[in-house]
Amino acid sequence: MIAARVAATLGLPWHSPEGAAAARNKLRTRERLRDAGLPAPWFLPFTLSDPPSALSQYGVTYPCVLKP
């Protein structure tokens, strides 16, 4: 993030600050890939406070991988 901001300030070719921020967040990265029409794994965002059983309302079946 710092390098991206410095490069943008100095007008150097580098990753944009927005791109660097997205790369630090798995959900934002996957959303950007999907929105750009690029291959991305199927995903469903949820919080750690959501009980795993609540995911069944979205059609999630077991076995599956849940990542925070």
DSSP file with accessible surface (Angstrom, degrees, kcal/mol):
  #  RESIDUE AA STRUCTURE BP1 BP2  ACC     N-H-->O    O-->H-N    N-H-->O    O-->H-N    TCO  KAPPA ALPHA  PHI   PSI    X-CA   Y-CA   Z-CA
    1    1 A M     >        0   0   61      0, 0.0     4,-2.1     0, 0.0     5,-0.2   0.000 360.0 360.0 360.0 -46.0    0.0    0.0    0.0
    2    2 A I  H  >  +     0   0  132      1,-0.2     4,-2.7     2,-0.2     5,-0.2   0.938 360.0  48.9 -63.5 -46.2    2.7    2.5    0.9
    3    3 A A  H  > S+     0   0   57      1,-0.2     4,-2.7     2,-0.2    -1,-0.2   0.895 110.8  51.1 -61.2 -39.9    4.7    1.7   -2.2
    4    4 A A  H  > S+     0   0    2      2,-0.2     4,-2.2     1,-0.2    -1,-0.2   0.911 111.8  46.8 -64.8 -40.3    1.6    2.1   -4.4
    5    5 A R  H  X S+     0   0  141     -4,-2.1     4,-2.4     2,-0.2    -2,-0.2   0.914 113.2  48.2 -68.2 -42.1    0.8    5.5   -2.8
    6    6 A V  H  X S+     0   0   73     -4,-2.7     4,-2.5     2,-0.2     6,-0.2   0.935 112.2  49.3 -63.5 -45.1    4.4    6.8   -3.2
    7    7 A A  H  X>S+     0   0    8     -4,-2.7     5,-2.7    -5,-0.2     4,-0.7   0.913 111.5  49.2 -61.4 -41.9    4.6    5.7   -6.8
    8    8 A A  H ><5S+     0   0   59     -4,-2.2     3,-0.7     3,-0.2    -1,-0.2   0.922 111.5  49.3 -64.0 -41.3    1.3    7.4   -7.5
    9    9 A T  H 3<5S+     0   0  120     -4,-2.4    -2,-0.2     1,-0.2    -1,-0.2   0.896 115.8  42.7 -64.5 -38.4    2.4   10.6   -5.9
   10   10 A L  H 3<5S-     0   0  117     -4,-2.5    -1,-0.2    -5,-0.2    -2,-0.2   0.466 112.5-118.0 -87.0  -4.3    5.7   10.5   -7.8
   11   11 A G  T <<5 +     0   0   65     -4,-0.7    -3,-0.2    -3,-0.7    -4,-0.1   0.768  61.7 151.2  73.9  25.4    4.0    9.6  -11.1
   12   12 A L      < -     0   0   99     -5,-2.7     2,-0.4    -6,-0.2    -1,-0.2  -0.644  55.1-104.0 -89.5 147.6    5.9    6.3  -11.3
   13   13 A P  S    S+     0   0  124      0, 0.0     2,-0.3     0, 0.0    -1,-0.1  -0.553  71.2 115.5 -70.2 124.0    4.5    3.2  -13.1
   14   14 A W  S    S-     0   0  159     -2,-0.4     2,-0.1   -10,-0.0   -10,-0.0  -0.945  70.8 -49.8-167.3-177.2    3.3    0.8  -10.4
   15   15 A H        -     0   0  128     -2,-0.3    -7,-0.2     1,-0.1    -8,-0.1  -0.456  62.8-110.4 -67.2 143.2    0.2   -0.8   -9.0
   16   16 A S     >  -     0   0   55      1,-0.1     4,-2.6    -2,-0.1     5,-0.2  -0.385  22.0-118.1 -70.6 152.7   -2.6    1.6   -8.3
   17   17 A P  H  > S+     0   0   31      0, 0.0     4,-2.3     0, 0.0     5,-0.2   0.891 117.5  52.9 -57.9 -35.4   -3.4    2.3   -4.6
   18   18 A E  H  > S+     0   0  114      2,-0.2     4,-2.2     1,-0.2     5,-0.1   0.907 109.7  47.6 -66.3 -41.4   -6.9    0.9   -5.3
   19   19 A G  H  > S+     0   0   23      2,-0.2     4,-2.2     1,-0.2    -1,-0.2   0.901 111.4  50.4 -65.9 -40.1   -5.4   -2.3   -6.8
   20   20 A A  H  X S+     0   0   18     -4,-2.6     4,-0.9     1,-0.2    -2,-0.2   0.903 110.5  49.9 -64.5 -39.7   -3.0   -2.7   -3.9
   21   21 A A  H >< S+     0   0   21     -4,-2.3     3,-0.6    -5,-0.2     4,-0.3   0.912 110.8  49.6 -65.2 -40.8   -5.9   -2.3   -1.5
   22   22 A A  H >< S+     0   0    4     -4,-2.2     3,-1.5     1,-0.2     7,-0.5   0.885 105.4  57.3 -65.4 -36.8   -8.0   -4.9   -3.4
   23   23 A A  H 3< S+     0   0   76     -4,-2.2    -1,-0.2     1,-0.3    -2,-0.2   0.745 101.9  56.7 -67.6 -21.0   -5.1   -7.4   -3.4
   24   24 A R  T << S+     0   0  192     -4,-0.9     2,-0.5    -3,-0.6    -1,-0.3   0.533 102.4  62.5 -84.6  -8.0   -4.9   -7.2    0.4
   25   25 A N    <>  -     0   0   67     -3,-1.5     4,-2.6    -4,-0.3     5,-0.2  -0.957  67.9-157.1-126.0 113.9   -8.6   -8.3    0.7
   26   26 A K  H  > S+     0   0  109     -2,-0.5     4,-2.4     1,-0.2     5,-0.2   0.889  94.7  49.4 -58.5 -42.1   -9.6  -11.7   -0.6
   27   27 A L  H  > S+     0   0   61      1,-0.2     4,-2.5     2,-0.2    -1,-0.2   0.949 112.3  47.0 -64.9 -46.9  -13.3  -10.8   -1.0
   28   28 A R  H  > S+     0   0  100      1,-0.2     4,-2.5     2,-0.2    -1,-0.2   0.891 111.6  52.4 -62.3 -39.0  -12.5   -7.6   -2.9
   29   29 A T  H  X S+     0   0   47     -4,-2.6     4,-2.5    -7,-0.5    -1,-0.2   0.950 111.5  45.4 -61.5 -48.0  -10.0   -9.4   -5.1
   30   30 A R  H  X S+     0   0   59     -4,-2.4     4,-2.6     1,-0.2    -2,-0.2   0.896 112.5  51.1 -64.7 -38.8  -12.6  -12.1   -6.0
   31   31 A E  H  X S+     0   0   65     -4,-2.5     4,-2.9    -5,-0.2    -1,-0.2   0.925 111.3  48.1 -64.0 -42.1  -15.3   -9.5   -6.7
   32   32 A R  H  X S+     0   0  119     -4,-2.5     4,-1.6     2,-0.2     6,-0.2   0.897 112.1  48.9 -65.3 -42.0  -12.9   -7.5   -9.0
   33   33 A L  H  <>S+     0   0   59     -4,-2.5     5,-2.6     2,-0.2     4,-0.3   0.946 114.4  45.8 -60.9 -47.3  -11.9  -10.7  -10.9
   34   34 A R  H ><5S+     0   0  123     -4,-2.6     3,-1.7     1,-0.2    -2,-0.2   0.940 112.0  50.8 -60.4 -46.6  -15.6  -11.7  -11.3
   35   35 A D  H 3<5S+     0   0  117     -4,-2.9    -1,-0.2     1,-0.3    -2,-0.2   0.789 108.3  53.0 -65.1 -27.2  -16.6   -8.1  -12.3
   36   36 A A  T 3<5S-     0   0   71     -4,-1.6    -1,-0.3    -5,-0.2    -2,-0.2   0.442 117.9-113.1 -85.4  -1.2  -13.9   -8.1  -14.9
   37   37 A G  T < 5S+     0   0   67     -3,-1.7    -3,-0.2    -4,-0.3    -2,-0.1   0.680  71.4 138.7  78.6  17.1  -15.1  -11.3  -16.4
   38   38 A L      < -     0   0   95     -5,-2.6    -1,-0.3    -6,-0.2    -2,-0.1  -0.610  64.4 -86.2 -93.0 156.2  -12.0  -13.2  -15.3
   39   39 A P        +     0   0  122      0, 0.0    -1,-0.1     0, 0.0    -5,-0.1  -0.359  56.3 163.7 -62.3 133.7  -12.0  -16.7  -13.9
   40   40 A A        -     0   0   39     -7,-0.1     3,-0.1    -2,-0.1   -10,-0.0  -0.987  40.2-100.7-147.2 146.7  -12.5  -16.7  -10.1
   41   41 A P        -     0   0   71      0, 0.0     2,-0.1     0, 0.0    -7,-0.1  -0.327  47.4 -94.6 -66.5 152.2  -13.5  -19.5   -7.7
   42   42 A W        +     0   0  191      2,-0.0     2,-0.3     1,-0.0   -12,-0.0  -0.417  57.1 174.2 -63.2 138.0  -17.1  -19.6   -6.6
   43   43 A F        -     0   0   37     -2,-0.1    -3,-0.0    -3,-0.1    -1,-0.0  -0.984  29.3-162.8-148.2 159.8  -17.5  -17.8   -3.3
   44   44 A L        -     0   0   46     -2,-0.3     2,-0.2     2,-0.0    14,-0.0  -0.938  25.1-134.2-143.1 114.6  -20.0  -16.6   -0.7
   45   45 A P        +     0   0   74      0, 0.0     2,-0.3     0, 0.0    -2,-0.0  -0.492  35.9 155.3 -73.4 141.9  -19.1  -14.0    1.8
   46   46 A F        -     0   0   62     -2,-0.2     2,-0.2     4,-0.0    -2,-0.0  -0.960  35.3-114.8-154.0 166.6  -20.0  -14.5    5.4
   47   47 A T    >   -     0   0   74     -2,-0.3     3,-1.4    21,-0.1     0, 0.0  -0.670  28.0-112.4-104.2 163.9  -18.8  -13.4    8.8
   48   48 A L  T 3  S+     0   0  144      1,-0.3    -1,-0.1    -2,-0.2     0, 0.0   0.744 116.9  60.9 -65.7 -21.3  -17.3  -15.4   11.6
   49   49 A S  T 3  S+     0   0  104      2,-0.1    -1,-0.3     0, 0.0     0, 0.0   0.624  82.3  97.7 -81.8 -12.4  -20.4  -14.8   13.7
   50   50 A D  S <  S-     0   0   65     -3,-1.4     5,-0.0     1,-0.1    -4,-0.0  -0.635  81.2-123.5 -73.7 128.0  -22.6  -16.5   11.1
   51   51 A P    >>  -     0   0   71      0, 0.0     3,-1.7     0, 0.0     4,-0.5  -0.486  16.2-124.8 -69.8 139.8  -23.3  -20.1   12.2
   52   52 A P  G >4 S+     0   0   69      0, 0.0     3,-1.5     0, 0.0     4,-0.3   0.853 109.6  63.9 -54.3 -31.7  -22.2  -22.6    9.5
   53   53 A S  G >4 S+     0   0   85      1,-0.3     3,-1.3     2,-0.2     4,-0.2   0.798  91.0  65.8 -64.7 -24.9  -25.7  -24.1    9.5
   54   54 A A  G X4 S+     0   0   34     -3,-1.7     3,-1.3     1,-0.2    -1,-0.3   0.734  85.6  72.4 -68.8 -20.2  -27.0  -20.7    8.2
   55   55 A L  G X<>S+     0   0    6     -3,-1.5     3,-1.8    -4,-0.5     5,-1.4   0.718  77.5  77.6 -68.8 -18.3  -25.1  -21.2    4.9
   56   56 A S  G X 5S+     0   0   78     -3,-1.3     3,-1.8    -4,-0.3    -1,-0.3   0.802  81.0  67.8 -62.7 -26.1  -27.6  -23.9    3.9
   57   57 A Q  G < 5S+     0   0  138     -3,-1.3    -1,-0.3     1,-0.3    -2,-0.2   0.709  99.0  52.1 -65.9 -17.4  -30.1  -21.2    3.0
   58   58 A Y  G < 5S-     0   0  137     -3,-1.8    -1,-0.3    -4,-0.2    -2,-0.2   0.275 125.7-101.3 -97.7   5.6  -27.7  -20.2    0.1
   59   59 A G  T < 5 +     0   0   59     -3,-1.8     2,-0.4     1,-0.3    -3,-0.2   0.612  69.7 152.6  86.3  10.8  -27.5  -23.8   -1.2
   60   60 A V      < -     0   0   15     -5,-1.4     2,-0.3     4,-0.0    -1,-0.3  -0.616  22.3-172.4 -75.8 127.1  -24.2  -24.6    0.4
   61   61 A T        -     0   0  106     -2,-0.4    -1,-0.0     2,-0.2    -6,-0.0  -0.813  23.1 -73.8-117.8 161.9  -23.8  -28.3    1.0
   62   62 A Y  S    S+     0   0  123     -2,-0.3     2,-0.1     2,-0.1     3,-0.0  -0.765 100.8  53.2-101.3 146.5  -21.2  -30.3    2.8
   63   63 A P  S    S+     0   0  133      0, 0.0     2,-0.3     0, 0.0    -2,-0.2   0.482  82.8 131.5 -77.4 147.5  -18.4  -31.1    2.3
   64   64 A C        -     0   0   51     -2,-0.1     2,-0.5    -4,-0.1    -2,-0.1  -0.948  55.7-108.5-151.9 170.4  -17.3  -27.6    1.6
   65   65 A V        -     0   0  119     -2,-0.3     2,-0.5    -3,-0.0    -3,-0.0  -0.921  25.4-164.9-110.2 125.3  -14.4  -25.4    2.6
   66   66 A L        -     0   0   66     -2,-0.5    -2,-0.0     0, 0.0     0, 0.0  -0.955   9.5-177.5-109.4 124.2  -15.2  -22.4    4.9
   67   67 A K              0   0  116     -2,-0.5    -2,-0.0     0, 0.0     0, 0.0  -0.982 360.0 360.0-122.9 134.3  -12.5  -19.7    5.1
   68   68 A P              0   0  135      0, 0.0   -21,-0.1     0, 0.0     0, 0.0  -0.301 360.0 360.0 -73.1 360.0  -12.6  -16.7    7.3
